[in-house]
Amino acid sequence: MNCHSFRKKTVLIGLKMSSIMLSMLSFNACASQVNTDEPLIEYPEHGFVSRLAASKWEESMLTGNGTIGALVPGDPLNERIILCHENLFMPEYPPYPAPPLYKYLDRMRELTLNGHGGKAAGVMVEAGEEVGIHGLIWTNPLIPACQLEVKSLADAKITNYARSVNYETGEAITAWKTDNLVLKRTVFFSRPDNIGVIRITASEPSSLNFKFHLSQLPTPKASDDEEESSVDELISEVTSTAEGDRLLYSTTFKKQWENSLKGFKVDARIRASGGSTDNEGDWLVVRNADEIIILMDIMLSYSLPLQSPANIEKVKNASYSILLDAHTKIHSEMFNRFNLQLGSTEKTNQTSEDLVAASSFGKLKPQLVNQLCEASRYTLISSTGQLPPALQGIWGGTWRPNWSGDFTQNGNVPSAIACGLN
């Protein structure tokens, strides 16, 4: 394996492991909350619990149904849930016809078998030039759709904090305490209904006060590489509105070719039990609610006008438990097809950071290996939909991911497929 391939594998594996190998840093809201109190989240049979929120998007909790998913940092008061889609590759470069490699196969094989690998590669370059490919062609970047901002209307002090991912249900869970109030937020992406679902609850009625907004991720400055366009040059229109109980978001791309992606729409429906719901600009504000349910959908469009998401309408009145049960029946069966158990079968309840701290070079704890295996399997399942996982699965929190977050055939995709055979 060359260094180029190894670095790309490191990107993929690093993201797969991020749900366990959590940073020892945290958001300001939780910076002092590592304590001896019992976590507000029950330790899952398969999954992890941490007392620390993410300090950057790469440390977010992962959840997804293979096609759509989210990065969930776990900030109690100012959350930014990044929504993603497996096919959301921003059109930046024109498509080229496939080179007629079949005409060159015999020659490439002969050169390769005679030890002339470099010359064989040159033959492939000749095949590319036959269809107008001259030099390196970069791939379109895998980008996030948008972010759901969830802001607390109360600037409360956090006195206890935990976050967790349950690998059998696909739920990313955040729980915290303010004064005598315990709040919990859970996120998962349904397999049968192909929507994202969020539930926010509190230990006392009429205690939920939040505002919600769908927004574009901040765009970076133009790249120093002249061959790459700045993000602003690739997007023609972005809209974000709040209408009644709905948040609507859309992006249209400037560069358009036949059969290329033209844009996408995101729909979020917010259902509050009790309390009041109001629109304030492009924010939706909920006050004094008992429970908040949010249903989310992403629709990619390969034609204009952009198509609107349609999956929410079928289940807009369904309860959280009904949606979760239908999803869990499918997701848990997939996860539990394979199991690795090293060392004692007796499981100790430790936070992910304590589990990592208990291991060192030459003294690796078997339970940590078991956890890493489960985390990787969960991530693989959650990022395998119509396509195998790209270098970052289906997730990403940047407009310029390493190697465009694309599909790389020199070991990456085959390795993911091989793991999925279990």
KANOR-V643524 format. One record per backbone hydrogen bond with DSSP energy under -0.5 kcal/mol. NH is the residue of the N-H (numbers start at 1). CO is the residue of the C=O. E is the energy in kcal/mol with one decimal. If there is no record, write none. Layout:
BEGIN
NH:CO:E + NH:CO:E
END
This chain:
BEGIN
6:2:-2.5 + 7:3:-2.6 + 8:4:-1.6 + 9:5:-2.3 + 10:6:-2.1 + 11:7:-1.7 + 12:8:-1.8 + 13:9:-3.1 + 14:10:-2.8 + 15:11:-1.8 + 16:12:-2.1 + 17:13:-1.9 + 18:14:-0.6 + 18:15:-0.7 + 20:17:-1.9 + 21:17:-2.7 + 22:20:-2.3 + 30:27:-1.7 + 31:27:-0.6 + 31:28:-0.9 + 33:30:-2.0 + 35:33:-0.9 + 48:165:-1.5 + 50:163:-3.0 + 54:73:-1.5 + 59:56:-1.9 + 60:57:-1.8 + 61:72:-2.8 + 63:70:-1.6 + 65:68:-2.4 + 66:382:-1.8 + 69:84:-1.8 + 70:63:-2.7 + 71:82:-2.0 + 72:61:-2.7 + 72:70:-0.5 + 73:71:-0.6 + 76:74:-0.6 + 79:150:-2.1 + 81:148:-2.4 + 82:71:-1.9 + 82:80:-0.6 + 83:81:-0.6 + 83:146:-2.7 + 84:69:-2.7 + 86:67:-2.9 + 88:85:-1.6 + 89:87:-2.1 + 90:88:-0.7 + 90:141:-2.5 + 92:90:-0.7 + 101:99:-2.3 + 103:100:-1.6 + 104:101:-1.9 + 105:101:-0.7 + 105:102:-0.5 + 108:104:-2.5 + 109:105:-2.8 + 110:106:-2.2 + 111:107:-2.4 + 112:108:-2.5 + 113:109:-2.8 + 114:110:-1.3 + 115:112:-1.8 + 116:111:-3.2 + 117:115:-0.5 + 120:116:-2.0 + 121:117:-2.1 + 122:118:-1.6 + 123:119:-1.6 + 124:120:-1.3 + 125:121:-1.6 + 126:122:-1.9 + 127:123:-2.0 + 128:124:-1.9 + 129:125:-2.3 + 130:126:-1.3 + 131:127:-0.5 + 131:128:-1.4 + 132:129:-1.3 + 133:128:-2.5 + 134:132:-0.7 + 135:133:-0.5 + 138:136:-0.5 + 142:404:-2.5 + 143:88:-2.4 + 143:141:-0.6 + 145:83:-2.7 + 146:83:-0.9 + 147:215:-2.8 + 148:81:-3.1 + 149:147:-0.8 + 149:213:-3.4 + 150:79:-2.7 + 151:149:-0.5 + 151:211:-2.5 + 152:77:-2.5 + 153:209:-2.5 + 155:153:-0.5 + 156:154:-1.9 + 159:157:-0.6 + 159:177:-2.7 + 160:177:-0.8 + 162:175:-2.2 + 163:50:-2.5 + 164:173:-2.5 + 165:48:-1.3 + 166:171:-2.3 + 167:46:-2.0 + 167:165:-0.7 + 168:46:-0.7 + 170:166:-2.4 + 171:166:-0.6 + 172:187:-2.8 + 173:164:-3.6 + 173:171:-0.6 + 174:185:-2.8 + 175:162:-2.9 + 176:183:-2.3 + 177:160:-2.0 + 178:181:-2.9 + 181:178:-2.7 + 183:176:-2.9 + 183:181:-0.5 + 184:201:-2.1 + 185:174:-3.1 + 186:199:-2.4 + 187:172:-1.7 + 188:197:-2.1 + 190:188:-0.5 + 190:195:-2.5 + 194:190:-0.8 + 196:296:-2.8 + 197:188:-3.2 + 198:294:-2.4 + 199:186:-2.2 + 200:292:-2.5 + 201:184:-2.5 + 202:290:-0.6 + 203:182:-1.7 + 207:204:-0.7 + 207:289:-0.8 + 208:289:-2.1 + 209:207:-0.6 + 210:286:-1.7 + 211:151:-2.3 + 212:284:-2.7 + 213:149:-1.5 + 215:147:-2.6 + 215:213:-0.6 + 226:224:-0.7 + 228:225:-1.8 + 233:230:-0.9 + 234:231:-1.9 + 235:231:-0.8 + 236:252:-2.3 + 237:252:-1.4 + 239:250:-2.1 + 241:248:-2.6 + 243:246:-2.6 + 246:243:-1.9 + 247:268:-2.8 + 248:241:-2.6 + 249:266:-2.3 + 250:239:-2.1 + 251:264:-2.2 + 252:237:-2.4 + 253:262:-2.6 + 254:234:-2.5 + 255:234:-0.5 + 256:254:-0.6 + 260:257:-2.3 + 262:301:-2.7 + 263:301:-1.4 + 264:251:-2.2 + 265:299:-2.3 + 266:249:-3.1 + 267:297:-2.3 + 268:247:-2.4 + 269:295:-2.7 + 270:245:-3.1 + 271:269:-0.6 + 271:293:-3.4 + 272:270:-0.6 + 273:291:-3.0 + 274:272:-0.6 + 276:287:-2.2 + 278:285:-2.6 + 280:283:-2.4 + 283:280:-1.4 + 284:212:-2.5 + 285:278:-3.4 + 285:283:-0.5 + 286:210:-3.2 + 287:276:-2.3 + 289:208:-2.1 + 290:273:-3.6 + 291:273:-0.9 + 292:200:-2.1 + 293:271:-2.8 + 294:198:-2.6 + 295:269:-2.4 + 296:196:-2.6 + 297:267:-2.1 + 299:265:-2.7 + 301:263:-3.0 + 314:311:-0.6 + 315:312:-1.6 + 316:312:-0.6 + 316:313:-0.6 + 318:315:-1.8 + 323:319:-2.1 + 324:320:-2.8 + 325:321:-2.6 + 326:322:-1.9 + 327:323:-1.7 + 328:324:-3.1 + 329:325:-1.8 + 330:326:-0.7 + 330:327:-0.8 + 331:327:-2.8 + 332:328:-2.5 + 333:328:-0.5 + 333:329:-0.5 + 334:330:-1.7 + 335:331:-2.3 + 336:332:-2.5 + 337:334:-1.0 + 338:335:-1.0 + 347:345:-0.6 + 350:348:-1.0 + 352:49:-2.3 + 355:351:-2.4 + 356:352:-2.2 + 357:353:-2.2 + 358:354:-1.5 + 359:356:-1.4 + 360:363:-0.8 + 363:360:-2.5 + 368:365:-0.8 + 369:365:-1.5 + 370:366:-2.5 + 371:367:-2.3 + 372:368:-2.6 + 373:369:-2.3 + 374:370:-2.3 + 375:371:-2.8 + 376:372:-2.4 + 377:373:-2.2 + 378:374:-2.8 + 379:375:-2.4 + 380:376:-2.4 + 381:377:-2.6 + 382:378:-2.4 + 383:379:-0.8 + 383:380:-0.8 + 384:381:-1.1 + 385:383:-0.6 + 385:387:-1.5 + 390:393:-0.9 + 391:406:-1.7 + 392:393:-0.5 + 393:390:-2.1 + 395:392:-1.6 + 404:401:-2.0 + 405:402:-2.3 + 406:403:-1.8 + 408:406:-0.6 + 411:409:-1.3 + 413:408:-1.8 + 415:411:-1.6 + 416:412:-2.0 + 417:413:-2.5 + 418:414:-2.3 + 419:415:-2.1 + 420:416:-1.6 + 421:418:-1.2 + 422:419:-1.3
END
